[in-house]
Amino acid sequence: MPAARAASPVRRDLRYSALDGAGWSVMVGMGELYVPAFALAAGQGEVAAGLVATVPLLLGAILQCAGPALAERVGSLRRWVVILSAVQAA
């Protein structure tokens, strides 16, 4: 029986990429389906439920467009990722 090989970096990165995609779909699925429905069930109006569903996606799209310039302004991609992670977690 051949010795077990360590997973190649490409396979590892593909696995992490698939896990990241799965996490993203859970996040967007919750935001697009359940949070607006909860807003309606909590007695908020249709406009509030629509804003709850669309404003985060709009802000994310705007930030993606401005991202390269802002990351360059921060000076470090690592620092930029940490800042965005902290903002998303807040």
C-alpha positions in Angstrom: 0.0 0.0 0.0 1.5 3.4 -0.9 2.3 5.9 1.8 -0.4 8.5 2.4 0.4 11.7 0.6 -0.3 15.0 2.1 -3.0 16.9 0.4 -1.6 19.2 -2.3 -2.0 23.0 -1.7 -4.3 23.2 -4.7 -6.6 20.6 -3.3 -6.6 22.2 0.1 -7.3 25.6 -1.5 -10.2 24.2 -3.6 -11.7 22.6 -0.5 -11.5 25.9 1.4 -13.0 27.7 -1.6 -15.9 25.3 -1.6 -16.5 25.8 2.1 -16.3 29.6 1.6 -19.0 29.3 -1.1 -21.2 27.2 1.1 -20.9 29.7 3.9 -21.7 32.5 1.6 -24.9 30.8 0.3 -26.1 30.2 3.8 -25.5 33.9 4.7 -27.2 35.2 1.6 -30.0 32.7 1.9 -30.7 33.8 5.4 -30.6 37.4 4.5 -32.7 37.2 1.4 -35.4 34.8 2.7 -35.8 34.8 6.5 -34.8 38.3 7.7 -37.3 40.2 5.5 -40.0 37.6 6.5 -39.1 38.2 10.1 -39.4 42.0 9.6 -42.9 41.5 8.2 -43.8 39.1 11.1 -42.5 41.6 13.6 -45.0 44.2 12.3 -42.7 46.3 10.1 -44.1 47.5 6.8 -43.3 46.2 3.4 -40.9 49.0 2.7 -38.9 48.2 5.8 -38.8 44.5 4.8 -37.6 45.5 1.4 -34.9 47.7 2.7 -33.7 45.0 5.1 -33.3 42.7 2.1 -31.7 45.1 -0.3 -29.6 47.6 1.5 -26.9 45.1 2.6 -26.5 43.8 -0.9 -26.3 47.3 -2.3 -23.7 48.3 0.2 -21.7 45.2 -0.6 -21.8 45.9 -4.3 -20.7 49.5 -3.7 -17.8 48.4 -1.4 -16.7 45.9 -4.1 -16.4 48.7 -6.6 -14.6 51.0 -4.2 -12.5 48.1 -2.7 -9.3 48.3 -4.8 -8.9 52.1 -4.2 -9.7 51.7 -0.5 -7.4 48.8 0.0 -4.6 50.7 -1.6 -5.4 53.7 0.7 -5.2 51.4 3.8 -1.8 50.2 2.6 -2.0 46.5 3.4 -4.4 43.9 2.0 -4.2 42.0 5.3 -5.3 45.1 7.2 -8.1 45.7 4.7 -9.4 42.2 5.1 -9.3 42.5 8.9 -11.2 45.8 8.8 -13.9 44.4 6.5 -14.2 41.3 8.7 -14.7 43.4 11.8 -17.3 45.6 10.0 -19.2 42.5 8.9 -19.1 40.9 12.3 -20.4 44.0 14.0 
